[in-house]
C-alpha cells in the first residue's frame, strides 16, 4: 500500500493547458474517485500517475518518492482499463500471470498468485478459457485479477465499467468495492458516472476543465456542495436550481422567482434582502401536501412511477422542477399540486461565480 501526493501538477499539449496546478493527497489504503464530465482531465491525471503521460509541471509522489522521472514499470502500480486489454491468444490463467512471467518470477509463485486472485474473483472455473469465451463482466474480472496478481502498491481504474450493461455495472461496482475492503490497497478510480463515485468512494475529487472543484466524502459533497457545479453534478436526479431574488420580511424569508413564485427559505439562512441568488433544492427534499402559505403551486407535466419511488416533472412559474416521492401518488399530468419544501435542505448560491452562500 502507499500514500499519494499531487503538488501543483500541470499538463499541457503544446500551447493548450489541460491540467491547471492540481494539488491534493490520497491516504494509504484510501479509495479515491476522480469524477467529472468528459474532457475535465481526470483520465489525463490518472495516466500521469501511471507514467503513461509526461508531467508538464509540479510533482507526483508515491510513498514520499517523486516519480516524475521514474518509468511506469518501476512505479509499482497496476492499471485496469476500460477496454480490458487482454491477450486473445492466452488463457485466463496466462493473462493473469503474464506480468510475473515477464519478471521471470518462480512459476510456482505465479501459479499461487493466479489461483489466489481467481479464488477472490470467482474465476476458478474459467482459468483455461480464452477471453473470447467469456462475458464482458468475466473479462473485466480477469483484468482485475491481472492487477491483483502483481500485488502493487496502488490500483488504478480508468472507467472500467463503461462497456458493461446497467445491471452488470451495479454488480461490478459491488465487487470492486468488496475487493478494496479485502485487499485495502490504495485505489484511484476514474469515472464520469457520479453514481459510481457516490457508491464506491471513500473520498471524491470533483473536477472540471482541469481544475478541482471540491474534495470530500460522498455525503459531504451531497449535503454541502461548495458551488453550483458540484451541487448539480453530484446527486441523481440532479439538484433543481431556480434563479430569483432573496426577500426577508421579519422572520419570513423566501426567494422570489419569475412569475412571482415564492420559494421558502429557512429564516436563519445566509444572504441579505434583495440579493440575487440561485436557489437549489434536491428532488428528494420536495414533497406533496396541502396548499398553504409556505407551499409552492406546481403543474404536473409527467409522472414516472418506478415502484418504490415516483418521479414527477412539474412546472412552477417558468421553471421545470423534478420531484422524487417515496412511494406512489395519485397525481396526474395537468393537475395542480402543492409542493412542500424542506427548508433545512435549501442551498443558496451566488449566480455570478457559483459559490455557495454560507452563514
N, C-alpha and C positions, 0 to 999 in steps of 0.2 A: 504494500500500500504506500501511498505518497500524498503529500500536500502539493498544491499547485499555486503559483503566483504569477499574475499578469501585471506588468508595470509599464504604463504609458505605451501600450502596444499599438503600432500603426501598420497599415498595409496599403501600398499604392500599386496600381497597374499603370505604368507610365506617369502621366500627369494627373490621373484620376485617383483620388484617395478613397479607399473603401472602408478602412477601419481608422477611427479618429481617436487615438490616445486612450485606449481602454485599459482600465486597471481594476483588478479585484482578486480575491484569494478563494481557493477551494480547500476545505479542510481534509485531512487524512480520512479516508473512508466515506466521504460525502458523495451523495448522488445529486449532481447539479445538472439542470436542464437549461440549455440556451434556446430561447424561443423568440420568434418574431416573424414578420411577413417575409415572403420570398425577396431576396436581394438585400436583406438587412446586414449581412456579413457574418452570420452565425457559423455557417459551414466553412467560410474562409478562416475564421478564428480557430475552429477545430483543426483544420488542416495545417495551420501554423504550429499548433501544439503538437501535432503528429509529425511535423518535419516534412510535410508534403508541399508546403508553401514557404518561401523565404519571408522573414520578418523585416519589414522596411524600417521600423523604429521601435525602441523600447526593448523589454526583455520578457522572456517566459522562463520560469524556473520550475523544475520538478525536484521536490525534496531539497530545496535550497540551492540546487545546482542550475545555473543558467544554461539553457540548452539551445540557444540561438544558432550556434555553430556545430552542434552535435548531429550526426546523421540520424535519420529516422530509425534505422535498425538498431541503433545504440541507445535509444531513449527508454527502452523497456516499457513500451506501450503496445496495446493491441487494439485494432480498429475493426468495427463491424460496419459494413457499407450497406446502402440501400439495395444494391444490385447483387448481394450475396457474395459475388466474386469467387465462386467455387470452380475447381478444375473439373471439367466434364468427363475426362478420361480416368479420373481417380475415384476410388470408392469413398464412402463417407469416412471410414477409418483413416484412409490415406490422406484425405483432405484435412482432417483434424490434426493429424500428426506431422504434416508436411514441414511446418516451421522448425520442429525439433529435428527432423531428418536433415534439413539444411544445416543445422548446427552440429551435425554428426553426433547427436545425443545417443546414449545407450538405447538400443531397440527395446530392451525390457522396460526402461523408464518411460519411453514413448508409449508403449502399449498400456502401461499402468495409468498414465495420464489420460490417454484416449478413453480407456474403459471408465475411469472416474468421471470424466466430463460427460460421457454417454449416459452414465447412470443418473447424473444430475438432471440431464435434459431429456431423459426417456428416449434415447436414441439407440439403445442396445440392439433391438431387432433389425436396425437399418444399417449397421456398420459395413456390411458387404454390398450394399446397394450403391448405385451411381446416382448423381444429382438428378438426372432426367427421370428417375424412378420415384422421386419424392414430390410431395406437395410444396407449395410456397412456404407454409409455416415450418415444415420439416427442414427445408433448405436454410431458412433463417436460423433455426436451432443449430444446424451444422456450422454455420458461420459463427455463431456464438460459441459453440464447442471448440472451434479452432482457436478462438481468442482465449478461452479458459485454459486450454492445454498449455499455452505459453506461460501461464501464471505471471502476468505482467503486474507492474506497479499501478497502471492506470488503464481502464477500459474506455474507449471512445466509440460512440454510436452516432452515425450520421444518417438520420431519418430512416432507421432500419425497417420500419413497419409500413412505409408508404406504398409498397407494392402488394399489400395484403388486403383482403376484403374486410368489411367493417367488423364482422363477428370475430374473425381471426385476430384482428388488431387488438380487440379487447382482451382476448385470451393471452396474446403475446405480451401485452403490457404487464399483465399479472405475472407472467413467467419471468420477465426481465427484472421486475421489482423483487420477486421472491429470490431470484439468483443473487441480486445485490445484497439482500438481507442475509443470505447464506455465506457468501464469499467476503462481503464487507470490503471489496476493492473500490478505491476511488474511481468514480464514474462520471464522465461528461457526455451528455446526451443532447443531440441537436434535433429539433423538430419545429415545424411551423404550426403544429396542432396543439392549441393551448389546453385541450382536454388531456392529452398525453402528459403535458407538462404538469398540470394540476394533480393528476392521479399518481405520478411516479416520483416527483422530485422531493428532495429534502429542501433544496433552495432553487429558485428560478431566477435566471438572468434574462430580463426582457430587453430586447434590442430593437433599434430602429435606425436605419440609414447609417450603420457603422458606429452607433453610439449606444451606451447603456441608458435605458430609461429608468429602470428600478431593479433592485435585487432584494429578494426576501423569500420567506416561506410561501407556499401556495395560498394559505388562508390570509396571510398578511397582505399579499398583493390584492387578493379578492376584497378584503374588508377595508383596506387603507391604501387605495391606489394613489400614487404620487401625482399623477396627471391624467388628462383625458385619454391619452393614447393607451396607457396601461388599463384604465377603467374600462375601455371599450374592447380591448384585446383579450383581457382575462375575464373568463366567465362565458357561459353558453346557455341560453342566448345572451348576446352582449347587452351591456347596460344601456337603458334608454337615456337619451340626452335631449333636453329641451332648452332653448335659449330664451332668456327673459330678463326682467329687472327685479331685484330683491326689494321687497317692501316690508317695512316694520311699522306696526301701529300698536303701541302698548306692549302687551305680552304676545301679540299675534305677529307671525312672520310668514310670508309666502313669496313665491316668485310669480310675477305676472308675465304670462307669455302672450303670443299673438292671439287675438280674438278675445282678450280679457280673461283668459283661463288663469285661475289661481291655483298654483301647486303649493301645498302646505310645506312648511319648514319648521323644524324644532325651534322653540323660542331662544334656546341657548346656542344656536348655531353661529358660525362665523359670518363675516360680511357686514357691510353697512347699508343703510337705507339708500335706495336709488342706484346701487351698484349693478352694473350689467354682469350677469353670471350665466354659466352653463349649469343647468340643474340635472343631476344624474340620479336615477333610481333603477335598481335591478328588477327584472321581470318578476322574480320570486318574492320581492318585497312589496308587491301590489296585490290587493285583494278586491273582492267584490262585496259590497254591503248595501246598507240603506242610505238613500240620499240624505245629506246633511251639510252643515256649514263647511266641514273640513274634507268633504269628499269631492271628487272630480268627475263630472259627467263625461261619458265616453260612448261613442257609437261602435258597436261590434261590426267588424268587417269580415273576419274569418275565424272559425272555431276549429281547432285541431286537437282532437282527443288522442292521447297516447296510452290510455289505460289508467296508470296511477296518477298521471297529471293531465291537465288540459291547457293548451297554449292558445291564447286569444291575441289576434291582431285587432287593435281598436284605433279609432280616430278621436283625438282630443284637440279641438281647435284646428290648427293647420298641421299638427304633428301626428304621426303614426307611432303607436306605442305597443310593445309586446308585454303581455301579462301571462305569467305561469301560475296556474291554480293547482293546488294539491288536492286531487280528487276530480270530480266531474261537475259540469254546470249545465243548467237548462237554457242558458243564453243562446240566442240565435242571431245570425247576421241581420243587421238592420235595426236591432233593438238598442235602446239606450240603457247603460248600466252605470252604477256609481262606483268609482274606484276609491278604495281605501288605501292611503299611503302610510307605510311605516316610516314616520318622520325621523326616527333614530337611524335609519339606513340611508337617508338622503345625503348625497355628496354635492358640494358646490365647487365649481372650477372657474378660473379666470379665462374667459374665452380668448383673450389676447395672446396668452402664452401657454394655455392648457394646464397650468399648475393648480393643484388643489388649494382651495381657500380654507385654511385651518384656523381654529380658535386661537 
